[in-house]
Amino acid sequence: MNFKNEKNIMNVSRLFYLFLVLFFLGGTPVLASSGPTESLKPTLQGMIDILCDPAFKGKEHKEQRREKIMAIVGEGFDFEEMSKLVLGRTWKKIDMQQREYFEQLFTKLLENAYIGKLEKYSGQEIIYKDERIKGKKAAVSTVVKSDGTPPLPVNYVMIEASSGWQVYDINIEGVSLLRNYREQFKSILRKEKFEGLIKVLEDKNTSFGEEVSR
């Protein structure tokens, strides 16, 4: 993606990779709540089942595996809320069709850029520490433990929808995945407007597709 700040891009990649590892491959929660933490369980187990199923392993099954993964991700993520927040004020200026198309492109970007990194999971231990709810929003605090590295604090930011609690942001060591993208998109929107951002996302997703077909 033609974002100006390459360091930010690397930070986003690291954050989202860690998020995927934690969200999809986490351990059993220590909380006995039926709230946000418990809402993560079906997604966690579904992801684990797919990644461990021999029928979906290997490059030849990548498309089928990703399709099933994204179907499960769609249940645990609120991509509409993510899209709304990452666009900021621009969200209010565009029509419903434009909103839906942006959400489609942004979701595809996250899929293309990061889902493949799940296969690099290396057995980190996840400890669920706390759950804080304020109205329809919540944060689930965890700590990631891995041999040879200091414990890593991670917060899942969630929103209560009609279907239950869903994740819309991840905060790792005080850094928000959503805020990282918002700053990059803001720079593009300022110079090239919404149409320019759409073109950037289309081109990036196309380049991912070409890389996969090689």
Rosetta silent file (secondary structure, phi, psi, omega in degrees, C-alpha in Angstrom):
SEQUENCE: MNFKNEKNIMNVSRLFYLFLVLFFLGGTPVLASSGPTESLKPTLQGMIDILCDPAFKGKEHKEQRREKIMAIVGEGFDFEEMSKLVLGRTWKKIDMQQREYFEQLFTKLLENAYIGKLEKYSGQEIIYKDERIKGKKAAVSTVVKSDGTPPLPVNYVMIEASSGWQVYDINIEGVSLLRNYREQFKSILRKEKFEGLIKVLEDKNTSFGEEVSR
SCORE:     score description
SCORE:     0.000 S_00000001
   1 L     0.000  139.851 -175.667    0.000    0.000    0.000 S_00000001
   2 L   -82.426   53.221  175.555    1.323    3.409   -0.891 S_00000001
   3 L   -82.136  148.171 -174.733    1.191    4.790    2.604 S_00000001
   4 L   -70.503  -40.994 -172.317    3.757    7.435    3.384 S_00000001
   5 L   -97.256   99.408 -178.351    4.973    6.104    6.735 S_00000001
   6 H   -64.916  -31.488  178.704    6.525    2.665    6.261 S_00000001
   7 H   -63.013  -40.509  177.387    7.200    2.371    9.996 S_00000001
   8 H   -62.604  -38.638  179.166    3.483    2.673   10.673 S_00000001
   9 H   -61.891  -43.684  178.839    2.807   -0.077    8.165 S_00000001
  10 H   -63.798  -39.321  178.618    5.216   -2.375    9.968 S_00000001
  11 H   -63.606  -42.270  178.760    3.591   -1.505   13.284 S_00000001
  12 H   -61.746  -44.218  179.879    0.145   -2.322   11.901 S_00000001
  13 H   -59.680  -45.709 -179.566    1.402   -5.652   10.570 S_00000001
  14 H   -64.091  -43.726 -179.186    2.922   -6.575   13.929 S_00000001
  15 H   -62.997  -45.833 -175.775   -0.151   -5.494   15.841 S_00000001
  16 H   -71.704  -33.942  175.639   -2.587   -7.352   13.666 S_00000001
  17 H   -60.860  -47.293  178.316   -0.470  -10.497   13.618 S_00000001
  18 H   -62.274  -38.979  179.253   -0.382  -10.513   17.405 S_00000001
  19 H   -60.702  -46.366 -179.251   -4.080   -9.797   17.469 S_00000001
  20 H   -61.759  -43.826  177.969   -4.848  -12.764   15.235 S_00000001
  21 H   -58.311  -47.050 -176.494   -2.700  -15.077   17.324 S_00000001
  22 H   -70.741  -43.819 -173.409   -4.372  -13.948   20.516 S_00000001
  23 H   -71.782  -41.854 -173.655   -7.906  -13.741   19.236 S_00000001
  24 H   -92.920  -23.320 -172.466   -8.001  -16.984   17.292 S_00000001
  25 H  -125.289   25.947 -178.304   -5.588  -19.215   19.170 S_00000001
  26 L   -71.471  163.954  178.778   -5.946  -18.086   22.763 S_00000001
  27 L   -83.263 -171.999 -179.053   -6.096  -20.382   25.748 S_00000001
  28 L   -74.754  127.967 -178.711   -9.028  -21.069   28.028 S_00000001
  29 L   -64.792  148.951  177.305  -10.221  -17.912   29.806 S_00000001
  30 L   -90.068   -9.443 -179.142   -9.971  -17.797   33.582 S_00000001
  31 L   -82.349  146.659  179.471  -13.083  -15.633   33.787 S_00000001
  32 L  -106.956   30.782 -176.139  -16.433  -17.212   34.490 S_00000001
  33 L   -87.536  154.476  174.293  -18.388  -14.421   32.847 S_00000001
  34 L  -102.313   15.361 -177.675  -21.076  -14.784   30.189 S_00000001
  35 L   -92.644 -138.412 -173.922  -20.115  -11.380   28.757 S_00000001
  36 H   -55.406  -44.794 -178.054  -17.463  -10.297   26.253 S_00000001
  37 H   -60.853  -46.135  179.763  -14.836  -12.906   27.148 S_00000001
  38 H   -65.266  -27.447  179.536  -17.257  -15.774   26.794 S_00000001
  39 H   -67.844  -19.291  179.333  -18.434  -14.376   23.470 S_00000001
  40 H   -77.127  -23.694 -169.908  -14.969  -15.034   22.047 S_00000001
  41 H   -57.082  -48.335 -179.152  -15.076  -18.775   22.684 S_00000001
  42 H   -60.010  -37.321  179.056  -17.042  -19.976   19.612 S_00000001
  43 H   -67.886  -43.218  178.403  -14.768  -18.020   17.295 S_00000001
  44 H   -57.786  -50.029 -175.974  -11.649  -19.328   18.994 S_00000001
  45 H   -67.561  -37.974  178.655  -12.745  -22.931   18.769 S_00000001
  46 H   -62.918  -41.636  178.100  -13.943  -22.597   15.197 S_00000001
  47 H   -64.269  -45.105 -179.498  -10.615  -21.176   14.100 S_00000001
  48 H   -60.363  -42.317 -179.803   -8.657  -23.864   15.889 S_00000001
  49 H   -59.579  -42.745 -178.764  -10.784  -26.581   14.280 S_00000001
  50 H   -69.348  -46.091 -177.072  -10.081  -25.269   10.785 S_00000001
  51 H   -66.277  -26.404 -178.933   -6.366  -24.713   11.309 S_00000001
  52 H   -94.205   -9.515 -177.259   -5.932  -28.189   12.783 S_00000001
  53 L   -77.521  118.823  179.989   -8.071  -29.989   10.200 S_00000001
  54 H   -57.000  -26.492 -178.014   -5.838  -31.919    7.742 S_00000001
  55 H   -66.634  -19.357 -177.605   -8.473  -31.363    5.047 S_00000001
  56 H  -113.173    7.129 -179.745   -7.637  -27.642    4.998 S_00000001
  57 L   -83.936  156.265  175.848   -3.862  -27.773    5.353 S_00000001
  58 L    93.130  157.240 -177.518   -1.415  -26.973    2.576 S_00000001
  59 H   -62.182  -33.175 -177.067   -1.162  -24.383   -0.187 S_00000001
  60 H   -67.318  -18.929 -179.971   -3.609  -26.258   -2.373 S_00000001
  61 H  -108.432   13.980 -174.706   -6.375  -25.685    0.176 S_00000001
  62 H   -59.100  -45.741 -177.085   -5.509  -22.060    0.914 S_00000001
  63 H   -63.929  -44.735  179.613   -8.563  -20.554   -0.785 S_00000001
  64 H   -66.271  -42.292  179.279  -11.002  -22.926    0.877 S_00000001
  65 H   -61.668  -44.976 -178.643   -9.284  -22.540    4.256 S_00000001
  66 H   -66.292  -37.639  178.850   -9.359  -18.754    4.059 S_00000001
  67 H   -60.544  -43.593  179.892  -13.009  -18.734    3.043 S_00000001
  68 H   -70.182  -38.296  177.839  -13.955  -20.748    6.102 S_00000001
  69 H   -61.279  -46.652 -177.812  -11.726  -18.657    8.369 S_00000001
  70 H   -67.312  -28.866  176.342  -13.281  -15.419    7.173 S_00000001
  71 H   -64.364  -39.248  178.560  -16.774  -16.805    7.693 S_00000001
  72 H   -73.920  -41.244  178.223  -15.900  -17.350   11.347 S_00000001
  73 H   -57.580  -38.551 -179.338  -14.080  -14.027   11.625 S_00000001
  74 H   -60.755  -24.615  177.678  -17.228  -12.330   10.371 S_00000001
  75 H   -80.701  -29.219 -175.397  -19.069  -13.610   13.443 S_00000001
  76 H   -98.325  -14.893 -179.478  -16.477  -12.306   15.914 S_00000001
  77 E  -109.616  145.967  170.514  -15.596   -8.974   14.282 S_00000001
  78 L  -103.696   86.035 -176.184  -17.750   -5.918   13.738 S_00000001
  79 H   -68.534  -27.810  177.108  -16.276   -4.825   10.407 S_00000001
  80 H   -66.155  -44.452  178.425  -18.905   -2.131    9.951 S_00000001
  81 H   -65.160  -40.045  177.111  -17.906   -0.482   13.221 S_00000001
  82 H   -59.890  -44.643 -178.806  -14.225   -0.827   12.316 S_00000001
  83 H   -64.846  -42.347  179.192  -14.866    0.812    8.938 S_00000001
  84 H   -60.544  -46.729 -177.036  -16.871    3.620   10.511 S_00000001
  85 H   -72.333  -35.803 -177.342  -14.195    4.417   13.071 S_00000001
  86 H   -72.059  -26.439  178.028  -11.250    4.128   10.712 S_00000001
  87 H   -86.640  -22.378  179.764  -12.843    6.616    8.284 S_00000001
  88 L    63.429 -133.145 -175.966  -13.856    9.091   10.989 S_00000001
  89 L   -63.402  -24.957 -179.785  -15.795   12.104    9.712 S_00000001
  90 H   -62.192  -30.217 -179.427  -15.605   10.837    6.128 S_00000001
  91 H   -56.943  -37.541 -177.821  -18.048    8.049    7.058 S_00000001
  92 H   -75.697  -17.354 -175.538  -20.819   10.632    7.509 S_00000001
  93 H   -92.957  -10.896 -177.162  -20.111   12.235    4.143 S_00000001
  94 L  -107.381  157.630 -177.362  -20.498    9.118    1.995 S_00000001
  95 L   -85.162  176.853 -174.929  -23.670    7.252    1.038 S_00000001
  96 H   -61.087  -40.801  179.802  -24.699    3.732    1.989 S_00000001
  97 H   -63.078  -41.878  178.262  -23.333    2.166   -1.195 S_00000001
  98 H   -65.987  -38.763  177.749  -19.944    3.798   -0.664 S_00000001
  99 H   -61.760  -45.762 -179.318  -19.893    2.656    2.968 S_00000001
 100 H   -64.089  -38.648 -179.452  -20.611   -0.922    1.994 S_00000001
 101 H   -70.072  -40.848  177.074  -17.924   -0.907   -0.691 S_00000001
 102 H   -61.833  -45.051  179.163  -15.329    0.575    1.640 S_00000001
 103 H   -58.681  -40.751  178.260  -16.153   -2.032    4.291 S_00000001
 104 H   -61.603  -45.855 -179.300  -15.750   -4.750    1.661 S_00000001
 105 H   -68.193  -41.672 -178.502  -12.349   -3.426    0.568 S_00000001
 106 H   -66.622  -41.192  177.204  -11.083   -2.827    4.101 S_00000001
 107 H   -62.646  -41.895  179.461  -12.147   -6.300    5.211 S_00000001
 108 H   -65.902  -36.993  177.087  -10.435   -7.806    2.173 S_00000001
 109 H   -60.202  -47.108  179.572   -7.275   -5.830    2.949 S_00000001
 110 H   -62.904  -40.552  177.716   -7.137   -7.260    6.463 S_00000001
 111 H   -62.373  -51.277 -177.265   -7.746  -10.743    5.100 S_00000001
 112 H   -62.184  -40.143 -172.639   -5.082  -10.451    2.403 S_00000001
 113 H   -79.716  -29.946 -165.803   -2.465   -8.858    4.625 S_00000001
 114 H  -129.412  -22.902 -175.271   -2.747  -10.851    7.809 S_00000001
 115 H   -60.250  -37.429 -179.764   -4.778  -14.072    7.795 S_00000001
 116 H   -61.359  -22.271 -178.751   -1.858  -16.052    6.363 S_00000001
 117 H   -71.892  -13.875  178.528    0.219  -15.114    9.401 S_00000001
 118 H   -58.012  -32.951 -176.914   -1.944  -17.353   11.580 S_00000001
 119 H   -69.259   -7.370  178.565    0.077  -20.327   10.401 S_00000001
 120 H   -93.678    7.717  178.619    3.112  -18.869   12.182 S_00000001
 121 L   -55.125  133.847 -174.409    1.557  -19.378   15.602 S_00000001
 122 L  -127.347   30.614  169.793    4.241  -20.733   17.935 S_00000001
 123 L    83.076   27.949  176.526    2.449  -21.677   21.143 S_00000001
 124 L   -62.300  145.696  178.604    2.258  -18.443   23.127 S_00000001
 125 E   -93.369  130.805 -178.376    0.406  -18.730   26.439 S_00000001
 126 E  -110.132  125.852  177.721   -2.584  -16.422   26.860 S_00000001
 127 E  -116.525  121.264  178.380   -3.757  -15.377   30.320 S_00000001
 128 E   -84.673  123.059 -172.202   -7.071  -13.557   30.652 S_00000001
 129 E  -102.667  -39.999 -169.668   -6.749  -10.961   33.382 S_00000001
 130 E  -160.487  157.680  177.103   -9.779   -8.717   33.477 S_00000001
 131 E  -138.369  121.960 -178.768  -13.032   -7.742   31.810 S_00000001
 132 E  -122.149  127.520 -178.471  -14.400   -4.192   31.984 S_00000001
 133 E  -119.284  132.933  175.317  -17.818   -3.237   30.660 S_00000001
 134 E  -136.407  102.481 -176.596  -19.161    0.284   30.234 S_00000001
 135 L    65.488 -124.032 -179.118  -22.549    0.426   28.582 S_00000001
 136 L   -98.063   12.310  177.763  -22.347   -1.300   25.212 S_00000001
 137 E  -122.217  154.954 -176.990  -18.556   -1.261   25.085 S_00000001
 138 E  -152.556  161.529  174.026  -16.020   -3.438   26.852 S_00000001
 139 E  -133.873  129.599  176.344  -12.331   -4.236   27.113 S_00000001
 140 E  -108.222  116.707 -176.584  -10.920   -7.675   27.797 S_00000001
 141 E   -93.177  134.046  177.398   -7.395   -7.504   29.195 S_00000001
 142 E  -134.940  166.071  172.545   -4.934  -10.314   28.580 S_00000001
 143 E  -129.012  133.195  179.041   -1.236  -10.997   28.983 S_00000001
 144 E  -101.415  126.538  178.143    0.762  -12.976   26.445 S_00000001
 145 E  -114.508  132.194  179.041    3.594  -15.114   27.745 S_00000001
 146 E  -143.110  142.221 -178.659    6.275  -16.543   25.505 S_00000001
 147 L   -58.274  129.293  174.495    9.632  -18.105   26.317 S_00000001
 148 L    86.331   -0.170  178.817   12.463  -15.605   26.193 S_00000001
 149 E  -131.582  151.777  178.659   10.340  -12.466   25.945 S_00000001
 150 E   -65.218  154.123  175.951    8.705  -10.200   28.558 S_00000001
 151 E   -57.435  140.333 -176.089    4.945  -10.576   29.143 S_00000001
 152 E  -113.971  115.574  178.439    2.945   -8.596   26.591 S_00000001
 153 E   -77.613  133.255 -179.014   -0.249   -6.774   27.714 S_00000001
 154 E  -136.970  132.664  176.429   -3.071   -6.865   25.173 S_00000001
 155 E  -115.924  130.080  171.407   -6.580   -5.387   25.355 S_00000001
 156 E   -92.965  127.824  177.930   -9.458   -6.432   23.120 S_00000001
 157 E  -102.431  126.632 -171.021  -11.916   -3.599   22.562 S_00000001
 158 E  -130.609  160.331  177.443  -15.445   -4.848   21.951 S_00000001
 159 E  -132.778  143.609 -179.361  -18.945   -3.589   21.276 S_00000001
 160 E   -87.574  116.577  177.468  -22.260   -5.215   22.090 S_00000001
 161 E  -108.123  178.794  179.818  -24.310   -5.861   18.964 S_00000001
 162 L   -62.518  -27.632 -179.133  -27.640   -7.620   18.506 S_00000001
 163 L   -91.389   -0.040 -179.307  -25.749  -10.871   17.881 S_00000001
 164 E   122.317 -170.950 -178.784  -23.533  -10.477   20.974 S_00000001
 165 E   -76.950  134.824  179.120  -20.148   -8.960   21.794 S_00000001
 166 E  -132.854  148.736  179.561  -17.819   -8.354   18.838 S_00000001
 167 E   -81.664  136.256  173.065  -14.247   -7.090   18.539 S_00000001
 168 E  -130.074   -2.699  175.405  -13.633   -3.813   16.725 S_00000001
 169 E  -161.208  160.899  177.012  -10.123   -2.910   17.901 S_00000001
 170 E  -135.679  133.377 -177.984   -7.041   -4.374   19.553 S_00000001
 171 E  -118.673  116.091 -177.849   -4.677   -2.465   21.789 S_00000001
 172 E  -117.275  118.174 -177.740   -1.163   -3.864   22.265 S_00000001
 173 L    51.974   40.251  176.783    1.166   -2.114   24.700 S_00000001
 174 L    82.601    4.179 -178.864   -0.970    1.011   24.417 S_00000001
 175 E  -110.398  125.794 -177.578   -1.016    1.056   20.606 S_00000001
 176 E   -91.610  129.034  175.316   -4.344    0.764   18.777 S_00000001
 177 H   -60.085  -45.303 -177.300   -4.570   -1.157   15.499 S_00000001
 178 H   -64.574  -41.459  179.996   -7.526    0.956   14.419 S_00000001
 179 H   -64.564  -36.567  178.043   -5.795    4.242   15.250 S_00000001
 180 H   -59.464  -48.953  178.952   -2.785    3.186   13.194 S_00000001
 181 H   -66.103  -40.211 -177.887   -4.929    2.638   10.107 S_00000001
 182 H   -59.089  -41.296  179.899   -6.977    5.772   10.752 S_00000001
 183 H   -65.666  -39.175  179.016   -3.859    7.954   10.691 S_00000001
 184 H   -68.467  -43.658  179.507   -2.695    6.419    7.423 S_00000001
 185 H   -66.008  -36.157 -179.767   -6.111    6.736    5.795 S_00000001
 186 H   -60.132  -40.357  179.369   -6.440   10.322    7.034 S_00000001
 187 H   -63.397  -41.760  179.190   -3.288   11.273    5.149 S_00000001
 188 H   -68.627  -43.099 -179.296   -4.633    9.771    1.919 S_00000001
 189 H   -61.835  -37.178 -178.799   -8.082   11.319    2.380 S_00000001
 190 H   -64.971  -36.107 -175.583   -6.542   14.751    2.908 S_00000001
 191 H   -95.047  -37.421 -170.771   -4.643   14.595   -0.387 S_00000001
 192 H  -121.546    3.913  177.845   -6.718   12.332   -2.609 S_00000001
 193 H    63.701 -175.817 -175.887  -10.201   12.346   -1.031 S_00000001
 194 H   -62.915  -39.421 -179.005  -12.369    9.274   -0.607 S_00000001
 195 H   -61.840  -36.482  178.612  -12.032    8.247   -4.253 S_00000001
 196 H   -67.536  -39.374  177.862   -8.247    8.202   -3.896 S_00000001
 197 H   -64.506  -41.688  178.066   -8.410    5.983   -0.818 S_00000001
 198 H   -59.767  -42.381 -179.892  -10.706    3.564   -2.629 S_00000001
 199 H   -63.947  -41.488  178.586   -8.228    3.370   -5.507 S_00000001
 200 H   -60.756  -45.491 -179.401   -5.356    2.665   -3.115 S_00000001
 201 H   -66.377  -41.069  178.087   -7.295   -0.170   -1.453 S_00000001
 202 H   -61.017  -46.160 -178.685   -8.386   -1.635   -4.795 S_00000001
 203 H   -63.906  -41.321 -178.876   -4.820   -1.605   -6.107 S_00000001
 204 H   -66.201  -43.661  178.802   -3.420   -3.171   -2.953 S_00000001
 205 H   -64.958  -36.043  176.383   -5.976   -5.971   -2.916 S_00000001
 206 H   -63.914  -42.642  179.681   -5.307   -6.607   -6.607 S_00000001
 207 H   -64.070  -35.305  175.817   -1.560   -6.853   -5.953 S_00000001
 208 H   -63.362  -41.877 -179.981   -2.203   -9.397   -3.207 S_00000001
 209 H   -63.076  -37.787  179.391   -4.243  -11.451   -5.656 S_00000001
 210 H   -68.849  -36.389  178.629   -1.453  -11.381   -8.223 S_00000001
 211 H   -65.383  -39.641 -178.809    1.097  -12.506   -5.637 S_00000001
 212 H   -67.451  -35.004 -175.380   -1.065  -15.477   -4.650 S_00000001
 213 H   -78.634  -10.221 -178.326   -1.523  -16.586   -8.283 S_00000001
 214 L   -73.768    0.000    0.000    2.226  -16.675   -8.992 S_00000001
